[in-house]
Amino acid sequence: MSVFSHPEFDHHQRIVFGSDAESGLKAIIAVHDTRRGPALGGLRIFPYASDEEALTDVLRLSRGMTYKSALADLPLGGGKAVIIADPRRDKTPALLRAMGRLVDSMNGDYITAEDSGSSEADMRIIADITEHVGGLGQDGASGDPSPFTARGVFCAMRSAVRHGLGRDDMDGLRVAIQGVGHVGAHLARLLHEAGARLVMTDVDRDALERLAESLGAETTTPDGIIDADVDVFAPCAMGAALSTSVVERLKAQVICGAANNQLASPEIAGLLKARNILYTPDYVANAGGVIEIAWQRRRDYRREDVMSHIAGIESTLDEIFDRARRERNDPAGVADALARERFRD
Ligand code: NAD
């Protein structure tokens, strides 16, 4: 397994491989960049098919965190951790404590948090071993970042519909939401309150129908959402939602959602631009959660300040969309360039 010549290596500052025979821990911590501050990024627990697959995932995700934190104007760098394990079968307190020792050995260069496969309860076990844990909630409140992420996506959508559709409000805006889990459901409520007309889907039909009924929203199948006759398509389920075949079918003129790594490959950004569909760079739109976690690390946490920081996502996107238009570039390329200016200055 090559590391320094890995396609996703991108000059990572540190990559630490950790193992613990007793608990069965096999983990990788990747620290991409700490020039803006310590590297914050979630801990993903997943039964990767190979060590190579785990390495590729952790490198890609930690690099993404550097870009996300830079554009969210946070004093943080980018990092990520993965444990190669099935969270439903292999996750034990001993495994999490061993992970806590590995995180602690980074001496604060890496701060861990929840991600897929790890919960707030898991973070509390890790926090018994190391202080370098984020996202545990403020003053006993839940550490669930999804309401903050949804609020950020909502602010991002305001900018995107202004630039892509010339609209200043959401009243009557037709939005398709792909995935109404933690973030998607909160986003649906915010859009409903703002007067948007929703069509939504989820593989969990029961949860979908319950939510749709409470909001008076339409539902469709996971495949049907792609063809929905809407203004905005909001990917809020899995990564790589935007493939060539999906983009060719979309009727929406704006894409803005919470999912990470929405573009199945970098060329998709060009394809969206060619089809005149305005793409909202995912890591800018979905930064609300990490913004709140960053505020939890401060002594002067105030919910109003967190919310106004999250609202800043709208003006960051105004800048990105304006620059993309001036430079005839796609917004994803502009966001990457702007982030690099901020963490490499
Ligand atoms: P979640 O697991 O709670 O929700 C995802 C939902 O998508 C689930 O309800 C699932 O049933 C559904 N789904 C899965 N495959 C689907 C498919 N093919 N078609 C339709 N629905 C499908 O996750 P979440 O926390 O809401 O996060 C959603 C996305 O946003 C993820 O990509 C995540 O990485 C990203 N994200 C989340 C946060 C956060 O604060 N939770 C922050 C940043 C980014």
Boltz pocket constraint, residues with backbone or C-beta under 6 A from the ligand:
constraints:
  - pocket:
      binder: B
      contacts: [[A, 145], [A, 146], [A, 147], [A, 149], [A, 178], [A, 179], [A, 180], [A, 181], [A, 182], [A, 183], [A, 184], [A, 201], [A, 202], [A, 203], [A, 204], [A, 222], [A, 235], [A, 236], [A, 237], [A, 238], [A, 239], [A, 258], [A, 259], [A, 260], [A, 286], [A, 287], [A, 289]]
      max_distance: 6.0
